[in-house]
């Protein structure tokens, strides 16, 4: 079966927001072939199916960071919604068309592939750490070559570190 939407297209639409992998409502609507307002209307009609760990609305700072434009002349008048993997799975019960089913399957496969890549990434990190420990445990005089190897280990560790997330907002009244 030929994919309705190529995996790499879906993977480029997955963002990491608030420590969660999500796809925005506009991207989902495009994939499903519906208007964003209609997708959100179906979600609002079935809001009990979408708790906050399935779907949440972006805050202004997150919206600006993703550079999603809003316009007072016919564009978005509200902040986008972000759907987690579970929220996207729940969409399949709300959007009941043949295209929605096929797109949902493709999206679920993209999330699985992303998890596999991250798992491989963790395995690689463990192997590099083991090599570094093995290298450091030898009682050998350090040379310039050793310093270069240590620099390489540090660079690899930095490349594999996840990007820092935005600071968490405090909710409620805080007396200083």
N, C-alpha and C positions, 0 to 999 in steps of 0.2 A: 504494500500500500504506500503510495507516494504521500509524503507529509503535505498537508494543506498549507502550513506555515513552516518554513525552514527553521531548524533548531537554533541556528546562530542568530536569526532575527529575534527569536524569543529571548535568548540569553542576553542580548544587548538591552532588552527592556527590563531586566531584573536589576533592581537597585538595592543597596543595603541602607536602610533607614531605620533608626532607633534599634540597631542591632538585629534587624529582621530583614530577610530577603523578601522583597515585595515587587509587585507590578502595579503601576498607576492606572486609574480608571480610564484615562484617555487612551493609553496603550492597549488595555484590554478591549475597549470598545472598538478600536481599530482592528484588532485581531479577530473579534467576533463579527465584524461587519455591521455594527449598530452605532447609533449616535451615543455619545457619552451621557447625555441627559436621559436617554431611554434606559441605558444600563443602570444608572444611579436610581432612576425611578423604580425599576424592578427590585433593586436592593432595598430601597426605602419601604416598599410594599411588604417586604419579607425581612424587616430589620432584625427580628429575633434570631434569625439564622446567622447573623453577622456580629458576634461579640467583638470587643476591641482587639482580641488577639487574632481575629480573622480579618479585620478591616479597621482602619483608622484614618482620620483626616489630617493632612499635613498642616503644620503651623507655618506662619509667614516666612520664618527664617529657613525652614527646610525647602519651601517652595522657591525661594530666591536662590538657594544653593544649587538646586536642580535646574535653575534658569527656565522655569515654566512660566510663560507670560500670561498675564491676565489683562483684560482690556475692558474699558467702559463702553466700547463701541462694538458690541456683539460678541465679545469673547467671553471667557469664563468670569463669572461674578462671585465665585466661591473657590475655596482652596480644594485641590484635588484629593481624592481618596486613594489610599494605598491598600492593596489586598495582599495578604500573606498567602502562602501555599494552601492553607486550609480554607481561607476565604475564597480562593479561586476554585477549589474543589466544590465548595458550597454553591458557587455561581452555576455549576452544571445543573443543580436542582431548580434554579430560578430561571435560567435562560434555557428553554427547551426547544432547541432547533438542531438539525443535523450538523450544521457548521459549528455550533457551540460545543457539541459533543466532541467533534474531531479536534477542534482547537484546544479544548480542555485536556485531551489526551496528550497532545503535543506539548502543552505547557507543563503538565505533570512530568513528562519525560525530560524536559529541560531542567526542572528542579532536581530530579534524580541525578542527571548528569553533573550538575553543579555540585551536589553533595559528594559524588564520586571524585571529582577533581579536588575538592577540599580535603577529602580523606587521603588522597595521594599526596597532597601538599603536606599534610601532617606526618605521613610516613617518611617523606623526604627530609623534613625537619628533624625527625628522630634519628635518621641515619647520619645526617650531618653532625648532629650533636655527639653521637657515638664516635664518629671519626675524630672530632675535635678533642674529646676526652682521651681517646687512644693516643692522639698526637701529643697532648699535654702531659700524659703520664710517663713518657720516656724521659729519662735523665740524660739529655743531650745538651751540649752547649748551644745557646741560641745564636743564630747568625742573621744576617740580613734576609736570607731566604725564609727563615722561620717567621720573621716579622711580616713578610709578604703573605705567607700562608695564614697567619693570624688575622691579617687585614681582610683576606678573602672570606674567612669564616664569619667575620663580623658583618661584612657586606651582604653575605647570603642570609644571615639572620635578620638583617634589616629589611631585605627584600621580601622575606616570608612573613614578616610581622603584619598583622592586619592594620589597616589605616585607623587612626583614632577617630572615634565617633564624636558627634556634637555633645557638649555638656548637657546633662540632664536638667530639665527645668523643674524647679520646685513649685509645687502646687499648694495653694492655700495661703493663709496668713502666717508670716514668720516674724516673731518679735525678736529684734536684734540684740 
